[in-house]
Amino acid sequence: MRWCSNLMQCMTQLLTIGGCETPSNFEITVDGTIKPISEDPFEDAIIASGTTVEGAVDSDHLEFQFSGEVTDITVTGGKTDVEIDGEAVDPAEYVA
C-alpha cells in the first residue's frame, strides 16, 4: 500500500455517477478512501464514511475522488451512468 503525507494527493481517481432522468439510490465502496468533491455533500444528500458513500442522484452528476479499488457499486431505482476516470463501467461488475 502506498503511503501519502497528504490524503488528497493519494486520492487520484475520479468516479462520476448520474445523468438519467429517473432518480436512483446508490452505494459505492472502495478498499481505500472515497469522498465527495462537492463543496457541500449534505446538499446532495450524500453520506460518507471514509470507505463508502451513499445517496440519491437523478439527472445531475455527482463526483467522488477515491484511492484504492472500487469493490462495490449498488444502484437501485433506475438506470444511472457510472464512470471511473472517464470510462463507463457496469455497476453489475462491482458487486461485493
Backbone as CSV, one residue per row, in Angstrom:
resi,resn,N_x,N_y,N_z,CA_x,CA_y,CA_z,C_x,C_y,C_z
1,MET,0.842,-1.177,0.000,0.000,0.000,0.000,0.890,1.244,0.000
2,ARG,0.532,2.211,-0.831,1.294,3.451,-0.940,0.982,4.367,0.224
3,TRP,2.000,4.979,0.796,1.811,5.910,1.897,1.906,7.323,1.363
4,CYS,0.979,8.180,1.762,0.985,9.578,1.327,0.886,10.478,2.546
5,SER,1.602,11.569,2.520,1.529,12.512,3.630,0.284,13.390,3.521
6,ASN,-0.262,13.516,2.311,-1.454,14.328,2.081,-2.513,13.437,1.453
7,LEU,-3.614,13.189,2.180,-4.663,12.276,1.716,-5.194,12.668,0.348
8,MET,-5.376,13.963,0.097,-5.924,14.403,-1.179,-4.996,14.051,-2.339
9,GLN,-3.683,14.035,-2.117,-2.753,13.651,-3.173,-2.867,12.165,-3.492
10,CYS,-3.260,11.352,-2.526,-3.407,9.910,-2.733,-4.684,9.574,-3.482
11,MET,-5.681,10.418,-3.361,-6.979,10.156,-3.965,-6.987,10.721,-5.382
12,THR,-6.366,9.976,-6.302,-6.152,10.477,-7.652,-7.184,9.986,-8.657
13,GLN,-8.067,9.092,-8.258,-9.054,8.552,-9.185,-10.388,9.288,-9.026
14,LEU,-11.166,9.316,-10.115,-12.425,10.034,-10.133,-13.566,9.096,-10.514
15,LEU,-14.631,9.102,-9.725,-15.838,8.349,-10.037,-16.976,9.348,-10.202
16,THR,-17.718,9.219,-11.311,-18.861,10.082,-11.596,-20.101,9.206,-11.711
17,ILE,-21.204,9.660,-11.101,-22.456,8.912,-11.154,-23.595,9.880,-11.440
18,GLY,-24.587,9.431,-12.232,-25.766,10.244,-12.520,-26.051,10.339,-13.999
19,GLY,-26.900,11.299,-14.357,-27.144,11.576,-15.753,-28.411,11.022,-16.352
20,CYS,-29.275,10.421,-15.560,-30.535,9.902,-16.089,-31.700,10.628,-15.429
21,GLU,-32.817,10.650,-16.115,-33.981,11.375,-15.611,-34.636,10.705,-14.405
22,THR,-34.534,9.380,-14.314,-35.164,8.647,-13.233,-34.283,8.691,-11.987
23,PRO,-34.802,9.130,-10.847,-33.992,9.146,-9.620,-33.518,7.738,-9.239
24,SER,-32.304,7.660,-8.751,-31.716,6.395,-8.318,-31.019,6.582,-6.988
25,ASN,-30.965,5.517,-6.222,-30.171,5.490,-4.999,-28.898,4.728,-5.301
26,PHE,-27.818,5.089,-4.630,-26.557,4.408,-4.882,-25.776,4.216,-3.605
27,GLU,-24.903,3.219,-3.636,-23.903,2.987,-2.588,-22.641,2.526,-3.290
28,ILE,-21.530,3.171,-2.990,-20.245,2.853,-3.610,-19.230,2.611,-2.498
29,THR,-18.506,1.505,-2.594,-17.495,1.157,-1.595,-16.162,0.933,-2.287
30,VAL,-15.100,1.408,-1.646,-13.740,1.205,-2.148,-12.906,0.575,-1.039
31,ASP,-11.758,-0.007,-1.418,-10.882,-0.580,-0.388,-9.844,0.433,0.089
32,GLY,-9.969,1.664,-0.352,-9.119,2.764,0.103,-9.978,3.803,0.796
33,THR,-9.983,5.017,0.257,-10.754,6.125,0.809,-11.540,6.787,-0.318
34,ILE,-12.754,7.237,-0.021,-13.583,7.938,-1.005,-14.241,9.134,-0.345
35,LYS,-14.343,10.237,-1.103,-15.036,11.408,-0.572,-15.654,12.191,-1.708
36,PRO,-16.781,12.867,-1.437,-17.418,13.678,-2.467,-16.564,14.898,-2.802
37,ILE,-16.600,15.308,-4.050,-15.901,16.518,-4.464,-16.748,17.742,-4.156
38,SER,-18.052,17.571,-4.042,-18.989,18.662,-3.777,-18.545,19.485,-2.571
39,GLU,-18.714,20.796,-2.681,-18.407,21.701,-1.568,-19.273,21.366,-0.356
40,ASP,-20.538,21.020,-0.614,-21.484,20.722,0.452,-22.153,19.379,0.176
41,PRO,-21.553,18.277,0.623,-22.126,16.958,0.328,-23.530,16.777,0.889
42,PHE,-23.871,17.500,1.950,-25.207,17.357,2.530,-26.267,17.942,1.607
43,GLU,-25.893,18.937,0.797,-26.812,19.496,-0.186,-27.216,18.426,-1.195
44,ASP,-26.299,17.519,-1.503,-26.569,16.439,-2.452,-27.023,15.157,-1.760
45,ALA,-27.300,15.215,-0.463,-27.771,14.073,0.318,-26.803,12.904,0.248
46,ILE,-25.526,13.186,0.424,-24.503,12.148,0.387,-24.054,11.836,1.810
47,ILE,-23.985,10.551,2.113,-23.454,10.102,3.391,-22.120,9.431,3.102
48,ALA,-21.064,9.897,3.745,-19.732,9.345,3.502,-19.150,8.816,4.801
49,SER,-18.553,7.609,4.737,-17.964,7.020,5.941,-16.457,6.823,5.819
50,GLY,-15.859,7.270,4.740,-14.433,7.049,4.530,-14.173,6.037,3.437
51,THR,-14.829,4.870,3.539,-14.675,3.848,2.503,-15.937,3.679,1.668
52,THR,-17.060,4.268,2.114,-18.343,4.122,1.430,-19.046,5.465,1.332
53,VAL,-19.689,5.697,0.174,-20.581,6.847,0.021,-21.927,6.324,-0.454
54,GLU,-22.983,6.992,-0.010,-24.317,6.615,-0.472,-25.176,7.853,-0.561
55,GLY,-26.190,7.774,-1.419,-27.078,8.907,-1.598,-28.043,8.659,-2.737
56,ALA,-28.568,9.755,-3.276,-29.524,9.693,-4.377,-29.062,10.640,-5.473
57,VAL,-29.395,10.279,-6.711,-28.980,11.087,-7.858,-30.056,10.973,-8.940
58,ASP,-30.169,12.036,-9.742,-31.088,11.977,-10.886,-30.332,12.463,-12.115
59,SER,-30.783,13.531,-12.737,-30.118,13.996,-13.959,-28.808,14.723,-13.677
60,ASP,-28.562,15.107,-12.420,-27.290,15.737,-12.061,-26.199,14.682,-11.958
61,HIS,-24.977,15.112,-12.074,-23.831,14.229,-11.886,-23.176,14.549,-10.553
62,LEU,-22.801,13.518,-9.827,-22.032,13.673,-8.603,-20.651,13.099,-8.854
63,GLU,-19.634,13.729,-8.277,-18.266,13.261,-8.463,-17.624,12.964,-7.118
64,PHE,-16.774,11.928,-7.138,-16.063,11.494,-5.938,-14.603,11.243,-6.284
65,GLN,-13.717,11.640,-5.391,-12.301,11.270,-5.503,-12.111,10.038,-4.641
66,PHE,-11.248,9.108,-5.122,-11.005,7.928,-4.302,-9.613,7.370,-4.541
67,SER,-9.184,6.557,-3.585,-7.935,5.797,-3.709,-8.298,4.323,-3.597
68,GLY,-7.398,3.475,-4.045,-7.656,2.036,-3.975,-8.503,1.574,-5.142
69,GLU,-9.194,0.454,-4.924,-10.038,-0.149,-5.954,-11.502,-0.053,-5.540
70,VAL,-12.386,0.098,-6.508,-13.825,0.054,-6.248,-14.194,-1.410,-6.012
71,THR,-14.839,-1.693,-4.877,-15.204,-3.062,-4.545,-16.696,-3.322,-4.684
72,ASP,-17.518,-2.256,-4.672,-18.961,-2.447,-4.792,-19.613,-1.179,-5.321
73,ILE,-20.508,-1.343,-6.308,-21.375,-0.260,-6.777,-22.781,-0.842,-6.818
74,THR,-23.661,-0.318,-5.980,-25.042,-0.751,-5.951,-25.922,0.433,-6.346
75,VAL,-26.754,0.236,-7.365,-27.682,1.265,-7.833,-29.080,0.662,-7.834
76,THR,-30.033,1.357,-7.208,-31.416,0.892,-7.192,-32.340,2.025,-7.623
77,GLY,-33.453,1.665,-8.230,-34.471,2.637,-8.553,-34.512,3.073,-10.000
78,GLY,-33.424,3.048,-10.711,-33.415,3.484,-12.100,-32.057,3.274,-12.722
79,LYS,-31.978,3.559,-14.003,-30.698,3.423,-14.712,-29.839,4.653,-14.408
80,THR,-28.594,4.432,-14.083,-27.677,5.514,-13.752,-26.345,5.260,-14.428
81,ASP,-25.788,6.289,-15.021,-24.476,6.179,-15.646,-23.393,6.263,-14.576
82,VAL,-22.395,5.389,-14.684,-21.264,5.392,-13.758,-19.983,5.387,-14.582
83,GLU,-19.071,6.279,-14.234,-17.764,6.340,-14.900,-16.663,6.340,-13.851
84,ILE,-15.570,5.640,-14.174,-14.364,5.685,-13.357,-13.260,6.233,-14.243
85,ASP,-12.696,7.357,-13.842,-11.658,8.043,-14.624,-12.081,8.240,-16.077
86,GLY,-13.362,8.613,-16.292,-13.863,8.918,-17.622,-14.306,7.731,-18.449
87,GLU,-14.156,6.520,-17.929,-14.537,5.303,-18.647,-15.851,4.758,-18.070
88,ALA,-16.844,4.525,-18.918,-18.113,3.954,-18.477,-17.892,2.552,-17.900
89,VAL,-18.546,2.281,-16.773,-18.466,0.949,-16.170,-19.878,0.444,-15.895
90,ASP,-20.011,-0.864,-15.813,-21.285,-1.501,-15.496,-21.301,-1.793,-13.989
91,PRO,-22.205,-1.158,-13.247,-22.261,-1.402,-11.791,-22.392,-2.878,-11.428
92,ALA,-23.014,-3.680,-12.302,-23.191,-5.109,-12.014,-21.859,-5.842,-11.913
93,GLU,-20.796,-5.266,-12.481,-19.475,-5.883,-12.403,-18.769,-5.573,-11.088
94,TYR,-19.379,-4.730,-10.248,-18.773,-4.330,-8.987,-19.707,-4.658,-7.837
95,VAL,-20.027,-5.922,-7.661,-20.926,-6.346,-6.594,-20.110,-7.124,-5.573
96,ALA,-20.202,-6.676,-4.324,-19.439,-7.346,-3.256,-20.062,-8.663,-2.883
